């Protein structure tokens, strides 16, 4: 009986020891952990907000995040609050709230109220804030600044004309009392119809010209009574559309910002080249006596033309001793490439008069240069 009592006590002691050791054994195996707080699913704050003011409207752009602050993918639309402030982010006034998809390239246009379109230039900051489904956020985005205040006046009377060296743009000047501002042009190249060959040069390979971008901006520096500008970067044969706006700059707090007026109505022009090149200048002629194996000759040279579409030159000659003889073209049917020509078809003792013209790729020929005379030495 004593042995049985001892065996029962031993069993009860072993069971108690096993029960006390069980929690420590389980924790040591990593099967249980401290309880974690539930995820708030807060969208990651926007970090690339940008703002551009044109006239009285401000265009905002940003990229929506794909995940929350715990790197869990966002699901469904996200509520985005947009606000602006003239002071601090804490005083940001709500402008609008929109629903946007995660990862979207987002945009919003804010129309400034009258108080922000008047007076001196001053900074206005925009922020966006993303809420989860319980109205909580991880904070504001980066701030995007624009200038409030009275914007430059709109450009009126814009029109375009062709000139020998580009497109001449004219517009109504700003009022005399206004401070000089710059003028920005937005130039768009209109695509040619499929049946019409592109106006670009046909050169190919590594030295071929780069294709012209479909849209470019051109800035004309501020000047009093500014009312015209020449765009000499066009390509003949192309069709262009121009819009213009006045641009003022203000430096506030060490940062320079733009204050731009509205874009003008567009004007279009076909860049047709109807102007011949300038007449070559500096024509000179030098005679050389014949040598054994070669006869006499007259070498010509002149200053090169600088037109971008220059195809070459045409050389004319007449016998100065025969006034009744008209000018004759002595260069080949293809224009002479460089500003020089070697005339070996001359006679000793004769005096010759020369003139040179330039021709462009469209076949327009310039006026002839000033004449140059030279006498071939007699034998």
Secondary structure by P-SEA (a helix, b strand, c coil): caaaaaaaaaaaaaaaaaaaaaaaaaaaaccccccccccccccccccbbbbbbcccbbbbbbbbbcccccccccccbbbbbbbccccccccccccbbbbbccccbbbbbbbbccccccccbbbbbbbbbbbcccccccccccbbbbbbccccccccbbbbbbccccbbbbcccccccccbbbbbbbbbbcccccccccccccccccccccccccbbbbbbcccccccccccccccccbbbbbbbbbbbbbbcccbbbbbbcccccbbbbccccccccccccbbbbbbbccccccccbbbbbbbbbcccccccbbbbbccccccccccccccccccccccccccccccccbbbbbbbbbbcccccccccccbbbbbcccc
